[in-house]
Each structure stands twice: as structure tokens, then as C-alpha cells.
Amino acid sequence: MAITEDFERSSGLAAQAMDRMLSERLPPTPENFTLWFVYFSGRNPDLTRAIDLARRDGLTTSQTLCDELYKRFFTLDAEAQAIRETSDKARYALGRILEQLGNVGSETERYGNALTGFRDELDQPLSLPELRAMVAAIAAETKEIVDRQTALQFQLQESSQQLAEMRVSLDSARREALTDGLTGIGNRKAFDLMLQEAMEASVRDEQPLCLLMVDIDHFKAFNDTHGHLVGDHVLKLVARMLTECIKGRDTAVRYGGEEFAIILPRTSLANATKLAEQVRSFVGARQIVNKARNANYGTVALSVGVAEFRAGEPAMALVRRADQALYAAKRGGRNRVMAETA
């Protein structure tokens, strides 16, 4: 029964995706199909929000927009793509350098052979015209090798600049790959990397490590009532307030949707729970106001789960326990902090 229902649901989503591409006059490419299939499935709230906002803003779902959305939400390894592109550019730049070095090496050898020949000729009696001709030949050979060296120096400077630009581009791509496009704080990929690093440091330094999982209460209802634009504003505001509440090695990231995470190195469970309560109170005291529309949307309530890392456990075990504490806070009435129980 479940298999039949899943097949029927998937078939329905596929039909919706094809109908949308047909109505928008979009080519039925695998990328476009994936984009609209996931949109209608609702499995990626950020994608759904981006498309709905684009349509609300009057943007047509052109192929250009579809390409941008696919790159944003489905080309997950932008960092790897940047590395490939940079590697190709570096390979070309280094190839040119090696070619120049090879040419200079050949010219240097030829110059050395020419000087050896001139030396041998100088062992023989020469007339003044012959000596003048030899000096002119040596000067010409020397000028040519100097020109070659100058060209090499220019090439090396040019390639050095290109490699520096590649490094900046690569660093920028890496930052972009680890940053949530909406809120400007770290994304899920950044969370995975930072949590692993924090766990390794916790074991190495024999220091505690805690994790907060933070969720905005009733966010879907808020979105449905006030719209995605206001919802996005709330997400950005919460992200900013979370970063204001932490310091030092602490890191706040957007885990996904309306859920955030805060990594707290060198922090005990008791202190992490205390900080979580401070975060909840700080965010809850802030009124959500749209001055342009003279609208007050009230306050934002957070539910927070707290867990402490246990040496030797995988990252997902820590996340799972923090999530369980978060769900306990939800079941307990929301707008509260719950720490894991032993």
C-alpha cells in the first residue's frame, strides 16, 4: 500500500513538474524537471520560498532564472567546481611559464655555445674588421638573451598576478560555499565542518563541547499569515541576534529552514543551558516591526535543545541528542530551553 501511494504521489509530482515547464515554455531538461519536481514536493522550503518570492515580485520563470535556482540549490559542491576551474587556469599559466623556461634554457645553451665559439676564434690572429664583427656578434647574442630574460621576467610577473587572483577567487568561492545565502551566516556544510573540528579539538584539549539546536516556534503559520518576505526578514533578524549573543570560538549557523545551531567549544552543559536561556530571552524581547508599512508582527519565540559532546561519538549522535532535547522543548509547550538528560 505504501509503495503504491508513493508511486502515485511521485507520478503526480512529475506530472505537475511537466505541466509547469509546458505552461512556462521551458525545455524539459533534467535540471528543469528536478527544480520543479522538488518545488511541488515541498521538500526544500528555501527553494519553494525563492520561487514564490520571484513570482510575487513579478519575475518570469525564465530559463535564466531556472538556471540560477538550479545552481543555487542543486549544485551543492560549488567549492569543487571553483577548484576545477582554478586548476585549469593554473595549469595553463604554469604551462606558459614552463614553455618560457624551456625556451630560455635552449637560448642560454645556444648563447653559451656561441661564446665558446667566439673564445676559440679569439685564440686565432684577427684583423680589426674581424674583431669588430665578432664584438658586434657578441653584442647581438647578448641582447637577444637579455630580451629573452626580460620576456621571462614579464611572464613570471603576469603569471604570479594570475595565480594571486585565482587564490582570491578560490577563497571567495569557499566562503560562498559555506555561507547561507539568505542570512549571511554559516550554512549546513559549514556546520558539518566546524562541528567536526570542534569535536577533534575537544578530544585533543580535553575540554567540554556543547551544541544548541534552535528552532523558531510556529514559523510555518507565521509565514502563511504574513508571507515569505516577512518570514525571510525574521530569519535574517534571528540569525543576526544569535551572532550577537555569542563570542569567541562560538559559532552560529543556519541548519536548515527555520532551524539554527550554535556550536559552543569549551562550554559545559550547565553554562550552555544558561547561554541558551539568554539567547531565548534576548530574541523573545525583540519586536518584529516593519516601519515602512507601520506593521508590528509581535515577537519571535524560540525552542532550544542542549546537548554535550561525548568523546568518541560521531557528530550525528550529538546532533540527534540536541534535536531530541529540542523536540522535548516543543512538546513541553515551546518557547523554552531543554537540556539532554543523562
C-alpha positions in Angstrom: 0.0 0.0 0.0 2.8 2.4 1.0 4.7 1.6 -2.2 1.5 2.3 -4.3 0.9 5.6 -2.6 4.5 6.6 -3.0 4.3 5.8 -6.7 1.1 7.7 -7.2 2.4 10.7 -5.3 5.7 10.7 -7.3 3.7 10.4 -10.6 1.5 13.3 -9.6 4.6 15.4 -8.8 6.2 14.5 -12.1 3.0 15.5 -13.9 2.9 18.8 -12.1 6.5 19.5 -13.0 5.9 18.7 -16.7 2.8 20.8 -16.7 4.6 23.8 -15.2 7.5 23.5 -17.7 4.9 23.4 -20.5 3.0 26.4 -19.3 6.2 28.4 -18.8 7.5 27.3 -22.2 10.6 25.8 -20.5 12.6 23.0 -22.1 12.0 19.7 -20.2 15.7 19.3 -19.3 16.7 17.1 -16.3 17.7 20.2 -14.4 14.4 21.9 -15.0 12.5 18.7 -14.1 14.4 18.4 -10.9 13.8 22.0 -10.0 10.0 21.8 -10.4 9.6 18.3 -9.0 11.3 19.4 -5.8 9.3 22.6 -5.8 6.0 20.8 -5.9 7.1 18.2 -3.4 7.8 20.9 -0.8 11.0 19.0 0.3 13.2 22.2 0.1 11.4 25.1 1.8 14.2 27.5 0.8 13.7 26.7 -2.9 9.9 27.0 -2.6 10.4 30.4 -0.9 12.8 31.6 -3.6 10.4 30.7 -6.4 7.3 32.1 -4.7 9.2 35.3 -4.0 10.3 35.6 -7.6 6.8 35.2 -8.8 5.4 37.6 -6.2 8.0 40.2 -7.4 6.7 39.8 -10.9 9.8 37.9 -12.2 9.0 35.4 -15.0 10.3 31.9 -14.6 12.7 32.2 -17.5 15.4 29.7 -18.3 17.9 32.1 -16.9 16.1 32.2 -13.5 15.8 28.4 -13.6 19.5 28.1 -14.2 20.3 30.4 -11.3 17.9 28.5 -9.0 19.3 25.1 -10.0 22.9 26.3 -9.5 21.9 27.7 -6.1 20.0 24.8 -4.7 21.3 21.7 -6.5 24.9 22.4 -7.4 26.0 21.8 -3.9 29.7 21.4 -4.5 30.4 24.9 -5.8 33.7 24.8 -4.0 34.8 21.7 -6.0 33.7 23.5 -9.2 35.8 26.5 -8.3 38.7 24.3 -7.6 38.4 22.6 -11.0 38.1 25.9 -12.8 41.1 27.4 -10.9 43.1 24.3 -11.5 42.6 24.6 -15.3 43.7 28.2 -15.2 46.7 27.4 -13.0 47.6 24.6 -15.4 47.5 27.0 -18.3 49.6 29.6 -16.5 52.2 27.2 -15.4 52.3 25.7 -18.8 53.2 29.1 -20.3 55.9 29.5 -17.6 57.4 26.1 -18.3 57.4 26.9 -22.0 59.2 30.2 -21.4 61.7 28.4 -19.2 62.3 25.8 -21.8 62.9 28.4 -24.5 65.2 30.4 -22.2 67.1 27.2 -21.4 67.6 26.5 -25.1 68.6 30.1 -25.8 71.0 30.0 -22.8 72.6 26.9 -24.1 72.9 28.4 -27.6 74.4 31.6 -26.1 76.9 29.6 -24.2 77.9 27.7 -27.3 78.2 31.0 -29.2 80.5 32.4 -26.6 82.6 29.3 -26.7 82.9 29.7 -30.4 83.9 33.3 -30.0 86.5 32.3 -27.5 88.0 29.8 -29.8 88.2 32.4 -32.6 89.9 34.8 -30.3 92.8 32.3 -30.0 93.5 33.0 -33.6 95.0 36.1 -35.1 92.2 38.5 -36.2 92.1 41.6 -38.2 90.5 44.8 -36.9 87.3 44.3 -39.1 87.1 40.7 -38.0 87.4 41.8 -34.3 84.7 44.4 -34.8 82.4 41.9 -36.4 83.0 39.5 -33.5 82.2 42.2 -30.9 79.1 43.1 -32.8 78.0 39.4 -32.9 78.6 39.0 -29.2 76.6 42.2 -28.5 73.8 40.9 -30.7 73.8 37.5 -28.9 73.9 39.2 -25.6 71.0 41.5 -26.5 68.9 38.5 -27.6 69.5 36.6 -24.4 68.7 39.7 -22.3 65.5 40.2 -24.3 64.6 36.6 -23.5 65.3 37.1 -19.8 63.2 40.2 -19.8 60.3 38.4 -21.5 60.6 35.6 -18.9 60.5 38.1 -16.1 57.4 39.8 -17.5 55.8 36.4 -18.0 56.6 35.4 -14.4 55.1 38.6 -13.1 52.0 38.2 -15.2 51.5 34.6 -14.1 52.2 35.5 -10.4 49.4 38.0 -10.6 47.1 35.5 -12.3 47.8 32.9 -9.6 47.1 35.5 -6.9 43.8 36.3 -8.5 43.0 32.6 -8.6 43.7 32.3 -4.9 41.3 35.2 -4.1 38.7 33.6 -6.4 39.1 30.3 -4.7 38.9 31.8 -1.2 35.7 33.7 -2.3 34.1 30.5 -3.7 34.9 28.7 -0.5 33.4 31.4 1.7 30.3 31.4 -0.6 30.0 27.6 -0.4 30.0 27.8 3.4 27.6 30.8 3.7 23.8 30.7 3.8 22.6 33.0 1.0 19.7 34.4 3.0 21.0 35.1 6.4 24.7 35.6 5.7 25.8 33.2 8.5 27.3 29.7 8.0 25.2 27.0 6.3 24.8 23.3 6.8 28.0 22.5 5.1 29.9 25.0 7.3 28.2 23.4 10.3 29.4 19.9 9.4 33.0 21.1 9.0 33.0 23.3 12.1 31.4 20.7 14.4 33.9 18.1 13.3 36.8 20.5 14.0 35.3 21.4 17.4 34.9 17.7 18.3 38.5 17.0 17.4 39.7 20.0 19.5 37.5 18.9 22.4 39.2 15.4 22.5 42.7 16.8 21.9 42.4 19.6 24.6 40.2 17.6 27.0 37.7 20.4 27.1 33.9 20.2 27.0 31.8 21.0 23.9 28.1 21.7 23.7 25.6 22.1 20.9 22.4 24.1 20.8 19.7 23.3 18.3 17.4 26.3 17.9 14.0 26.4 16.2 11.6 29.3 15.6 8.2 28.4 17.0 5.2 28.3 14.7 7.3 29.7 11.8 5.2 28.0 9.1 2.0 29.6 10.5 3.8 32.9 10.7 4.9 32.5 7.1 1.4 31.6 5.9 -0.1 34.5 7.7 2.4 37.3 6.9 4.1 36.0 3.7 7.6 34.8 2.8 9.0 38.3 2.6 8.3 38.9 6.3 9.4 35.3 7.1 12.7 35.9 5.4 13.1 39.1 7.4 12.6 37.1 10.6 15.1 34.5 9.6 17.7 37.2 8.9 16.9 39.0 12.2 17.2 35.8 14.3 20.5 35.0 12.6 21.8 38.4 13.5 20.6 38.2 17.1 22.1 34.8 17.5 25.5 36.0 16.4 25.2 39.0 18.8 24.6 36.5 21.7 27.8 34.6 21.2 31.5 35.4 21.2 35.0 33.9 20.9 35.1 30.4 19.4 31.3 30.1 19.5 29.6 29.7 16.0 26.0 30.2 14.9 24.8 28.6 11.6 21.6 28.1 9.8 21.0 24.4 10.0 18.1 24.4 7.5 14.7 26.1 7.1 13.8 27.8 10.4 16.3 25.8 12.4 19.7 27.1 13.6 22.6 25.6 15.5 25.2 27.1 17.9 28.5 25.3 18.5 29.9 26.1 21.9 33.6 24.9 22.4 35.0 24.8 25.9 31.5 25.1 27.4 29.9 22.8 30.0 26.3 21.6 29.8 25.3 23.9 32.6 26.9 27.0 31.0 25.5 26.1 27.6 22.0 25.8 29.1 22.4 29.2 30.7 23.5 30.7 27.4 20.6 29.1 25.6 18.2 30.7 28.0 19.9 34.1 27.4 19.5 33.6 23.7 15.8 32.7 24.0 15.1 35.7 26.2 17.1 38.1 24.1 15.4 37.1 20.8 12.0 36.9 22.5 12.2 40.5 23.7 12.6 41.9 20.2 9.5 43.2 18.4 9.3 42.5 14.7 8.4 45.8 13.1 8.0 46.9 9.5 8.4 50.7 9.7 7.6 51.2 6.0 4.2 49.5 6.5 3.7 50.6 10.1 3.2 47.0 11.0 4.1 45.2 14.2 4.3 41.4 13.9 4.9 40.8 17.6 7.8 38.8 19.0 9.6 35.6 18.0 9.6 32.6 20.3 12.4 30.0 20.2 12.7 26.5 21.4 16.2 25.3 22.2 17.7 21.9 22.8 21.1 21.5 24.5 23.5 18.5 24.4 27.1 17.9 25.4 29.6 16.0 23.3 30.7 12.6 24.5 34.3 11.7 23.4 34.3 9.1 20.7 30.7 9.6 19.5 30.0 10.6 15.8 28.8 14.1 15.0 25.3 12.9 14.2 24.9 11.3 17.6 25.5 14.7 19.2 23.1 16.4 16.8 20.5 13.7 17.4 20.6 14.2 21.2 20.4 18.0 20.8 17.4 17.5 18.5 15.7 15.2 21.0 16.1 17.9 23.6 14.7 20.4 21.1 11.7 18.2 20.5 11.2 17.9 24.2 11.1 21.7 24.5 8.4 21.7 21.7 6.4 19.1 23.5 6.7 20.9 26.7 4.9 24.0 25.3 7.6 25.7 23.2 9.4 29.0 23.9 11.7 27.2 26.3 15.1 25.5 26.8 15.6 21.9 27.4 18.9 20.2 28.1 19.5 16.5 27.4 19.0 14.1 30.3 21.7 11.6 31.1 
